[in-house]
């Protein structure tokens, strides 16, 4: 969590109240409610998630001798679960040193770095399982998404421990990505189908002060949805696929249906959207870009007034794990993914730093207390992936999921 300090702009009562973030290490949580929650996270949730990842094969499925058909069969995005766990554990270590937890973090980091390639590339699936398909399907596969979570883990770990092993490896990877993507001749014009790296690169810029990472984040945001041609169309044709075969049928699903500055409505996959617009808000701040800020305002207003549950839940449909039409907010079939609520807190917090409008704080609190905290049991060992507002007694928290993005995110 992050606190903010507000400062008035002298001589202009209409100017936004800009703020600067305060590190979570500078805050102290007291009182039974939050203190018990954070204690549960440290003592129960982090160890439980690590055990589940071990049992599920996260650390064994990517062996160097892996071959097709060997079990456990890995998921293309499994490593992002490990990265998110490292990030969460690092936040805990920053305020509550724990030698046993730190040893597990070091072990997880060593595992992730085992397969880093000489050029800096660091992705487990496309090194061990399908190396020939590197960067061939940014729309559907999660290469840059996984890179983003790895970057965020590295930043958190470096800030918590001062150790450079992971941050140095990640900078090598980010340099490779920067050399691969962009508008310059010889570079790919692509961007990820699941947004995340845009926000992560800004965090990396904050700790390294390397302008290239900020510019790369800006590129990924600005390139999204530009035509002609649409990058995902080009990719599909290169893979020999028909454009009509895209299961979602619309690029609204991943917010690439039009350039970012032309978007005014909240559409598509909810988690993707929250991560994207968190990055857009960060870029608006870093670049002092009023157009990006106005885009964020328009889309946040559309979400808040027409497509957000009273609980702060975002995304009404299981079909696209996201948004449908205005005011389509059924209770019993609400999707309201836990990760989307987390993303909404992140986005609203960044908008609050741009302008101290109480509505951003209200929605942060709304989503945090109703959409995020509901994602984990009080003892921190079972989880909700989705959060319907109505149940007939059949919806219960689970110990784990095959697609386990939410538990480590909490």
BAPA-847684 format. One record per residue (C-alpha): x, y, z. Coordinates in Angstrom, 3 decimals. Layout:
BEGIN
X Y Z
...
! end
This chain:
BEGIN
0.000 0.000 0.000
1.048 3.584 -0.570
0.171 6.798 1.205
0.202 10.239 -0.414
1.124 13.782 0.551
-0.936 16.516 -1.117
0.303 19.961 -2.125
-1.752 22.864 -3.494
-0.735 24.665 -6.659
-0.392 28.301 -5.613
-2.634 30.860 -7.302
-4.902 28.440 -9.133
-7.800 26.987 -7.201
-8.832 24.866 -10.186
-5.465 23.162 -10.594
-5.315 19.496 -9.631
-3.866 18.653 -6.248
-0.825 16.620 -7.219
0.816 14.225 -4.766
3.920 12.139 -4.301
3.836 8.523 -3.117
5.258 7.519 0.240
6.931 4.066 0.403
4.999 1.452 2.320
8.026 1.076 4.584
7.336 4.600 5.864
3.877 3.653 7.107
2.820 1.733 10.206
-0.398 -0.259 10.408
-1.894 -0.426 13.867
-5.182 -1.794 15.118
-6.603 -5.276 15.145
-8.113 -5.268 11.649
-5.157 -4.542 9.387
-2.528 -5.832 11.777
-4.139 -9.267 11.901
-4.583 -9.335 8.123
-0.934 -8.546 7.480
0.191 -11.049 10.088
-1.950 -13.697 8.402
-0.373 -12.833 5.064
3.151 -13.180 6.439
2.612 -16.307 8.486
0.005 -18.195 6.460
-0.558 -16.895 2.934
3.022 -16.622 1.692
4.051 -20.107 2.929
0.787 -21.645 1.667
1.189 -20.223 -1.841
4.789 -21.419 -2.017
3.704 -24.948 -1.015
0.943 -24.981 -3.615
3.336 -23.865 -6.344
5.710 -26.661 -5.343
2.933 -29.259 -5.318
1.502 -28.009 -8.611
4.830 -28.339 -10.380
5.749 -24.685 -10.850
9.367 -25.439 -9.964
9.663 -28.848 -11.639
7.648 -28.573 -14.853
10.368 -26.528 -16.533
13.230 -28.978 -16.109
15.938 -28.915 -18.742
14.988 -32.456 -19.777
11.321 -31.563 -20.235
9.638 -33.049 -23.286
6.122 -32.903 -24.674
3.818 -35.132 -22.660
5.908 -35.059 -19.481
3.908 -34.253 -16.369
3.265 -31.861 -14.821
2.358 -29.996 -17.983
3.287 -26.343 -17.418
1.125 -23.344 -18.170
2.545 -20.642 -20.415
2.142 -18.039 -17.662
3.109 -20.120 -14.609
6.301 -18.190 -13.971
4.281 -15.021 -13.376
2.828 -16.689 -10.270
6.356 -17.199 -8.969
7.256 -13.595 -9.768
4.195 -12.242 -7.968
5.011 -14.395 -4.949
8.576 -13.007 -4.900
7.181 -9.481 -5.095
4.745 -10.079 -2.223
7.386 -11.805 -0.100
9.784 -8.926 -0.733
7.238 -6.390 0.494
6.939 -8.461 3.657
10.711 -8.732 4.096
11.036 -4.960 3.777
9.100 -4.435 7.011
9.433 -7.802 8.773
12.801 -9.510 8.139
12.485 -13.293 8.119
15.500 -15.480 7.372
13.407 -18.504 6.419
11.221 -16.533 4.016
14.261 -14.808 2.529
15.847 -18.204 1.878
12.740 -19.318 -0.026
12.825 -16.102 -2.048
16.484 -16.660 -2.915
15.651 -20.216 -3.957
12.816 -19.059 -6.208
15.022 -16.393 -7.781
17.786 -18.893 -8.488
15.240 -21.137 -10.191
13.913 -18.349 -12.400
17.370 -17.240 -13.459
18.530 -20.726 -14.414
17.310 -20.394 -17.969
18.263 -16.816 -18.759
19.787 -16.732 -22.230
23.019 -14.924 -23.193
21.004 -12.201 -24.974
19.077 -11.546 -21.753
15.844 -13.304 -22.732
14.208 -14.839 -19.678
11.037 -16.810 -20.209
10.630 -20.383 -19.054
8.012 -21.591 -21.525
9.686 -20.211 -24.623
13.068 -21.496 -23.537
12.134 -25.018 -22.473
8.874 -25.883 -24.208
8.532 -23.911 -27.464
11.766 -21.989 -28.059
11.013 -21.737 -31.764
7.929 -19.611 -31.031
9.599 -16.731 -29.213
7.726 -13.452 -29.937
5.433 -15.138 -32.499
2.127 -14.646 -30.669
2.095 -11.577 -28.460
-1.694 -11.453 -28.700
-2.416 -14.744 -26.944
0.741 -15.799 -25.159
2.046 -13.946 -22.162
5.738 -13.311 -22.835
5.760 -9.594 -22.065
3.171 -10.044 -19.309
5.476 -12.527 -17.590
8.387 -10.153 -18.131
6.393 -7.399 -16.451
5.707 -9.384 -13.306
9.345 -10.465 -13.193
10.415 -6.824 -13.404
8.049 -5.843 -10.591
9.401 -8.698 -8.474
12.959 -7.553 -9.114
12.200 -3.964 -8.145
10.465 -5.009 -4.921
13.248 -7.457 -4.052
16.001 -4.915 -4.653
14.228 -2.265 -2.610
13.631 -4.715 0.242
17.015 -6.438 0.407
19.515 -4.430 -1.623
20.519 -7.649 -3.395
21.352 -7.156 -7.061
21.109 -10.685 -8.462
17.553 -10.407 -9.741
17.520 -6.703 -10.614
20.683 -7.050 -12.699
19.245 -10.022 -14.582
16.003 -8.153 -15.172
17.825 -5.077 -16.483
19.623 -7.367 -18.939
16.236 -8.708 -20.020
14.694 -5.228 -20.243
17.618 -4.072 -22.381
16.975 -6.993 -24.725
13.257 -6.136 -24.908
14.154 -2.508 -25.608
16.429 -3.637 -28.445
13.626 -5.822 -29.838
10.547 -3.564 -29.760
10.013 -0.033 -30.988
9.532 2.142 -34.037
13.177 2.122 -35.095
14.211 0.214 -38.196
14.703 -3.485 -37.552
12.556 -3.565 -34.419
9.214 -5.275 -33.951
6.201 -2.957 -33.743
4.417 -5.247 -31.286
2.970 -5.003 -27.792
1.543 -7.529 -25.361
-1.969 -8.944 -25.548
-2.060 -8.923 -21.752
-0.944 -5.562 -20.450
1.425 -5.481 -17.467
4.898 -4.666 -18.693
3.914 -1.036 -19.299
3.535 -0.396 -15.570
6.519 -2.564 -14.637
8.905 -0.630 -16.879
7.979 2.611 -15.128
8.807 0.999 -11.788
12.139 -0.123 -13.226
12.765 3.416 -14.431
12.100 4.722 -10.926
14.827 2.577 -9.362
17.394 2.743 -12.183
16.690 6.258 -13.560
17.265 4.764 -17.007
15.176 6.844 -19.421
15.050 4.048 -21.997
12.706 2.057 -19.762
10.287 4.971 -19.481
10.390 5.498 -23.248
9.782 1.786 -23.833
6.721 1.878 -21.589
5.473 4.886 -23.537
6.048 3.020 -26.793
4.023 -0.003 -25.659
1.129 2.269 -24.654
1.245 4.500 -27.750
1.645 1.640 -30.255
-1.390 -0.212 -28.969
-4.251 -0.359 -31.455
-2.601 1.629 -34.236
-3.561 0.806 -37.814
-2.929 0.069 -40.590
-1.965 -2.639 -40.215
-2.983 -3.855 -36.775
0.006 -5.678 -35.290
-2.041 -8.656 -34.123
-3.372 -9.064 -37.676
0.187 -9.170 -38.977
1.147 -11.761 -36.384
-1.832 -13.962 -37.164
-1.068 -13.926 -40.886
2.559 -14.831 -40.209
1.347 -17.828 -38.185
-0.893 -18.867 -41.060
-4.067 -18.146 -39.123
-7.252 -16.564 -40.377
-8.025 -13.250 -38.758
-11.572 -14.421 -38.049
-10.248 -17.254 -35.875
-9.508 -14.995 -32.889
-11.755 -16.473 -30.220
-12.670 -13.119 -28.654
-13.701 -11.791 -32.103
-12.810 -8.208 -31.137
-9.683 -6.386 -30.090
-11.740 -4.623 -27.459
-10.885 -7.728 -25.433
-7.301 -6.523 -24.972
-7.955 -2.793 -25.374
-6.194 -2.661 -28.759
-9.295 -1.836 -30.817
-8.122 1.756 -31.254
-5.172 3.944 -30.179
-5.145 4.754 -26.489
-5.883 8.476 -26.852
-9.033 7.700 -28.853
-10.528 5.420 -26.201
-13.292 6.754 -23.965
-15.122 3.659 -22.681
-14.181 0.771 -20.424
-14.223 -2.408 -22.506
-12.779 -5.881 -22.670
-10.930 -8.033 -20.177
-11.076 -6.330 -16.792
-7.627 -7.178 -15.433
-5.933 -6.249 -18.683
-7.709 -2.888 -18.626
-6.798 -2.083 -15.019
-3.127 -2.809 -15.603
-3.083 -0.778 -18.816
-4.730 2.309 -17.381
-2.600 2.169 -14.243
0.360 2.540 -16.587
-1.375 5.289 -18.575
-1.922 7.253 -15.359
1.738 6.794 -14.418
2.843 7.979 -17.849
0.544 10.999 -17.648
2.303 11.940 -14.440
5.848 11.242 -15.608
5.423 12.973 -18.970
3.050 15.691 -17.765
0.773 14.520 -20.579
-2.671 16.078 -20.263
-4.089 13.985 -23.105
-3.264 10.708 -21.375
-4.700 12.051 -18.139
-7.945 13.014 -19.885
-8.130 9.519 -21.395
-7.844 8.035 -17.917
-10.490 10.391 -16.570
-12.961 9.568 -19.346
-12.580 5.818 -19.011
-12.584 5.848 -15.205
-15.766 7.949 -15.248
-17.413 5.535 -17.686
-16.466 2.590 -15.484
-17.538 4.225 -12.240
-20.893 5.462 -13.514
-22.004 2.537 -15.697
-19.949 -0.648 -15.371
-18.803 -1.017 -11.763
-20.453 -3.128 -9.079
-21.342 -1.561 -5.751
-18.606 -3.736 -4.228
-15.971 -2.264 -6.517
-16.129 -5.432 -8.587
-15.016 -4.939 -12.190
-16.169 -7.198 -14.996
-19.602 -8.805 -15.185
-19.045 -11.615 -17.693
-17.256 -14.941 -17.415
-17.083 -15.103 -21.214
-14.426 -12.424 -21.565
-13.624 -12.076 -17.862
-14.655 -8.501 -18.291
-17.162 -5.922 -19.434
-20.238 -6.214 -21.638
-22.657 -3.277 -21.939
-23.648 -0.355 -19.764
-25.494 -1.295 -16.563
-25.198 -5.031 -17.267
-24.341 -5.924 -13.671
-26.040 -9.196 -12.691
-25.525 -10.380 -9.127
-25.402 -14.173 -9.253
-23.263 -14.405 -12.401
-20.968 -11.508 -11.560
-17.376 -12.319 -12.432
-15.668 -9.496 -10.525
-12.248 -11.141 -10.543
-10.093 -10.502 -7.496
-7.186 -9.401 -9.703
-9.449 -6.798 -11.325
-10.278 -5.297 -7.932
-6.568 -5.186 -7.137
-5.951 -3.453 -10.459
-8.725 -0.944 -9.787
-7.098 -0.024 -6.467
-3.790 0.461 -8.286
-5.338 2.622 -10.996
-7.457 4.754 -8.668
-4.480 5.333 -6.386
-2.476 6.672 -9.317
-5.325 8.924 -10.403
-5.551 10.183 -6.838
-1.905 11.215 -7.093
-2.733 13.176 -10.238
-5.743 14.918 -8.722
-6.952 14.649 -5.119
-10.537 13.985 -6.144
-12.251 12.172 -3.274
-14.004 9.842 -5.724
-10.734 8.091 -6.505
-10.162 7.476 -2.800
-13.750 6.302 -2.378
-13.417 3.720 -5.149
-10.030 2.605 -3.816
-11.622 1.914 -0.442
-14.696 0.354 -2.027
-12.624 -2.107 -4.057
-10.079 -2.787 -1.320
-12.548 -3.712 1.415
-15.081 -5.531 -0.777
-13.251 -6.847 -3.823
-9.694 -7.464 -2.633
-10.088 -8.581 0.977
-12.877 -10.948 -0.045
-10.340 -12.703 -2.246
-8.677 -14.390 0.737
-10.076 -16.099 3.812
-9.370 -14.557 7.197
-6.712 -17.188 7.882
-5.136 -16.436 4.499
-5.117 -19.982 3.134
-8.095 -20.131 0.745
-9.098 -17.802 -2.048
-11.800 -16.482 -4.341
-10.949 -16.090 -8.017
-14.335 -14.554 -8.801
-16.636 -12.665 -6.438
-20.348 -12.910 -7.309
-22.727 -10.784 -5.286
-25.240 -13.604 -4.876
-24.871 -17.312 -4.177
-27.113 -20.224 -3.263
-24.446 -21.658 -1.000
-22.348 -23.276 -3.717
-19.645 -20.635 -4.126
-16.728 -21.218 -1.785
-13.108 -20.196 -1.517
-10.602 -22.680 -2.914
-7.187 -23.670 -1.636
-5.667 -23.225 -5.103
-6.399 -22.887 -8.823
-4.729 -24.210 -11.950
-4.762 -20.615 -13.178
-3.633 -19.144 -9.868
-3.074 -15.502 -10.752
-5.170 -14.127 -7.880
-3.640 -15.675 -4.709
-0.101 -14.292 -5.160
-1.557 -10.984 -6.354
-3.437 -10.591 -3.083
! end
